[in-house]
Amino acid sequence: MDERVGISVLGATGSIGSSTLDVIARHPERYRVVALSAGQSVELMFSLCQRFHPEFVALENAEAAQNLQLQLQAVSSSTQVLTGLDGQVAVATEGGADVVMSAITGAAGLRPTLAAVRAGKRVLLANKESLVMTGRLLLDEVAQCGATLLPIDSEHNAIFQCLPQQASGVCTTGVSGIVLTASGGPFRQWSLAELDAVTPAQALAHPRWQMGPKISIDSASLMNKGLEVIEASFLFDISVDDIDVVVHPQSTVHSLVRYRDGSLLAQLGAADMRIPIAHALAWPERIDSGAQALDLVALARLDFEAPDDKRFPALGLARHAAKAGGTATAILNAANEIAVQGFLDNQIPFRTMMDIVDHTLNRVEARAAHSLEAVIDADASARRVASAQLQHCSVLSS
């Protein structure tokens, strides 16, 4: 009987998925890949199947899944190929998997993540949007289903590491607040006039992290940090008023926890997502991540500054949604996803993204997030309003 820890990776071909598989490959005696999912990356998924031999994989795109199945049959692979949302959910709930890495970007990751929670898995949460959208609903499911939820975002993983540890996990005894660090993105020192001329290629060129398109744009606008404020509030049961954000361009201090006695605990490390991934995979143990050790002498200095809310209004919008509560955070997330895609498609200027988010928050009424259906309805309504505003802004920009 194989006693290794079985792992399913949702979003296996993205940056987080790739880093997860790199860590797993470093510990073949400890971990085995049970299942993988992706969107439509046939060649990359075929390569992963040849390397890790999962029991099955899922591709969102049906034609891509069919092509992958043909390629695997040609090499007599026993890996089964699934497709669509049902396939993603199957990867998330596979009985042979003890751990599920939730790394699908955006709202698309919600249902598979929730399915993994309901199956009682240890869920490594890189898909922050699931928690931003559902909040207490997801956390209540974690408690009711005996699942374990561990944060993968470098900031939330850092906070997790700096909080007091108990047998059941972490607690916030003696904590007075937390501090999320932000790199500031590629436009940290750009003027409003310069921001008006930003291109997608410039926004995708993050100075510190290698990430997918959506999260790279969110980092450039600081919406990623706004979503992280909401996520941290839910994860650690702390008011958004007690969550500070500071810009830290070195991306070495990944976040900090304030204590009532005046102490400030920080987690430091290289800008390498394999560190939080390895931490969550092995928690409460520690294993080699493959990341380079931090050289403090070479680092020499750490800089911190306040974010500029005028140039980067995303943080204020996120805090507003968090305080409004209910489905407001789902509305924020949906509008942002529409706006980001519009910018990537060259339909609107960079700064117009937050105008669309603001417009949507003002037009779609936030209601109590009492069920998954209420959250999904809010998401759909926000996407309709944001899409209409995107078209309006696109015409004005042309």
Beta strands, then each sheet from edge to edge (+ up, - down):
strand 1: 5-10
strand 2: 31-38
strand 3: 56-59
strand 4: 80-83
strand 5: 99-102
strand 6: 122-125
strand 7: 148-151
strand 8: 165-166
strand 9: 169-170
strand 10: 175-182
strand 11: 243-247
strand 12: 253-259
strand 13: 264-268
sheet 1: 4+ 3+ 2+ 1+ 5+ 6+ 7+
sheet 2: 8+ 9-
sheet 3: 11+ 10+ 12- 13+
end
